[in-house]
Amino acid sequence: MFEFGLNVVESMPFVCFRVFEVVGAKGFGQPPQGKVVLPWHECPFHLARFHPEALPHFDDFRTTPETRLGISVILTEWPEMTVKALRFFTVSPFFTQKLIEALLTTAAAYTFEGYEEGVKRVFQSYPTNAIGEGSRVRCKSGD
């Protein structure tokens, strides 16, 4: 199971994810329990890194509130780069709308040239997992 989080730190949107192994009984009884197998990965995601012509038309997403953003995930084993899992998820409509809102409201905060320095500053200021744990907007695969 994947859990996705969205956090905006110093006007920099971060799409975070972590992976759980779900174990437990099927059917009735105790709900399945998740064990973290891959802790938070905190990925800066700012519009300054993309050529404007490569971006989708965000108004199309904003006018259709039930739209779900699709995410392709390929898990590989390091260093052999053996593919262990390939999954396609859609995140919840709420997560999709909040991500678009975060991207649009922070667009002017960084230029292509200033983006890298902004990312370094954030990572120097926040300990590992703090950005992911601080995510208020979250969803799980299957939401």
C-alpha positions as CSV (number, residue, x, y, z in Angstrom):
1,M,0.0,0.0,0.0
2,F,1.2,3.5,-0.8
3,E,0.5,6.6,1.2
4,F,0.9,9.9,-0.5
5,G,1.3,13.3,1.3
6,L,1.4,16.9,0.1
7,N,3.2,19.6,2.0
8,V,4.2,23.1,1.0
9,V,7.5,24.2,2.7
10,E,9.0,27.6,2.0
11,S,6.7,28.0,-1.1
12,M,8.0,24.6,-2.4
13,P,5.4,21.9,-2.9
14,F,6.6,18.4,-1.9
15,V,4.8,15.2,-3.0
16,C,5.8,12.6,-0.5
17,F,5.2,8.9,-0.4
18,R,5.8,5.9,1.7
19,V,5.2,2.2,1.2
20,F,3.6,-0.3,3.6
21,E,3.4,-4.0,3.5
22,V,-0.1,-5.0,4.4
23,V,-0.5,-8.2,6.4
24,G,-3.6,-9.6,8.1
25,A,-6.6,-11.7,7.9
26,K,-8.9,-11.6,4.9
27,G,-12.6,-11.4,5.4
28,F,-14.1,-10.7,8.8
29,G,-12.0,-10.1,11.9
30,Q,-9.2,-7.7,12.6
31,P,-8.4,-5.2,9.9
32,P,-5.1,-5.7,8.1
33,Q,-2.1,-4.0,9.7
34,G,0.5,-2.1,7.7
35,K,4.2,-2.2,8.3
36,V,6.4,0.6,6.8
37,V,8.8,-1.0,4.4
38,L,9.9,2.3,2.7
39,P,9.8,5.4,4.8
40,W,8.8,8.9,3.6
41,H,10.4,10.0,0.3
42,E,10.1,13.7,0.0
43,C,10.0,14.9,-3.6
44,P,10.1,18.6,-4.4
45,F,7.6,19.4,-7.2
46,H,7.6,22.9,-8.4
47,L,6.4,24.4,-11.8
48,A,9.7,26.2,-12.3
49,R,11.2,22.8,-13.3
50,F,8.9,22.4,-16.3
51,H,8.7,24.1,-19.6
52,P,5.4,25.9,-19.7
53,E,4.3,24.2,-23.0
54,A,4.8,20.8,-21.3
55,L,2.3,21.5,-18.5
56,P,-1.3,20.3,-18.7
57,H,-4.2,22.8,-18.8
58,F,-4.8,23.1,-15.1
59,D,-8.2,24.7,-15.6
60,D,-9.4,21.4,-17.0
61,F,-8.6,19.8,-13.7
62,R,-10.0,22.6,-11.6
63,T,-13.4,22.6,-13.4
64,T,-13.8,18.9,-12.9
65,P,-13.6,18.4,-9.2
66,E,-13.8,14.6,-9.4
67,T,-10.7,14.2,-11.5
68,R,-8.0,11.9,-10.2
69,L,-4.4,12.4,-10.9
70,G,-2.6,9.2,-12.1
71,I,0.8,8.1,-10.7
72,S,2.9,5.3,-12.2
73,V,5.2,3.6,-9.7
74,I,8.1,1.3,-10.5
75,L,9.9,-0.2,-7.5
76,T,13.3,-1.5,-8.2
77,E,15.9,-3.3,-6.2
78,W,19.2,-1.3,-5.9
79,P,21.9,-1.6,-7.2
80,E,20.8,-4.3,-9.7
81,M,17.8,-2.2,-10.7
82,T,15.6,-5.4,-10.8
83,V,12.0,-4.4,-11.1
84,K,10.1,-5.7,-8.1
85,A,6.7,-4.1,-8.6
86,L,4.9,-2.0,-11.2
87,R,1.7,-0.2,-10.1
88,F,-0.5,2.5,-11.4
89,F,-2.5,4.5,-8.8
90,T,-4.9,7.3,-8.9
91,V,-4.9,9.7,-6.0
92,S,-8.2,11.0,-4.5
93,P,-10.0,14.0,-6.1
94,F,-9.3,16.0,-3.0
95,F,-5.5,15.3,-3.2
96,T,-5.6,16.1,-6.9
97,Q,-7.2,19.5,-6.3
98,K,-4.9,20.4,-3.4
99,L,-1.8,19.5,-5.5
100,I,-3.0,21.7,-8.4
101,E,-3.8,24.5,-5.9
102,A,-0.3,24.2,-4.3
103,L,1.4,24.2,-7.7
104,L,-0.5,27.3,-8.9
105,T,-0.2,29.3,-5.7
106,T,3.6,28.7,-5.5
107,A,4.5,29.1,-9.2
108,A,6.0,32.6,-8.8
109,A,8.1,31.7,-5.8
110,Y,11.0,30.2,-7.8
111,T,12.7,30.6,-11.1
112,F,14.3,27.7,-13.0
113,E,17.7,29.0,-11.9
114,G,16.7,29.5,-8.2
115,Y,14.8,26.2,-7.8
116,E,17.9,24.1,-6.9
117,E,19.0,26.5,-4.2
118,G,15.5,26.6,-2.7
119,V,15.5,22.8,-2.6
120,K,18.9,22.7,-0.9
121,R,17.8,25.2,1.7
122,V,14.6,23.3,2.6
123,F,16.5,20.0,2.9
124,Q,19.1,21.6,5.1
125,S,16.4,23.1,7.4
126,Y,14.2,20.0,7.8
127,P,15.3,16.5,9.1
128,T,14.5,13.4,7.1
129,N,10.8,12.4,7.2
130,A,9.7,15.8,8.7
131,I,8.2,17.1,5.5
132,G,6.3,13.8,4.9
133,E,5.1,13.6,8.5
134,G,4.0,17.2,8.3
135,S,1.8,16.5,5.3
136,R,-1.8,17.5,6.1
137,V,-3.1,16.5,2.7
138,R,-2.8,12.7,2.4
139,C,-4.3,9.8,0.6
140,K,-3.7,6.1,0.3
141,S,-3.6,3.9,-2.7
142,G,-7.1,2.8,-3.3
143,D,-8.7,6.0,-2.0
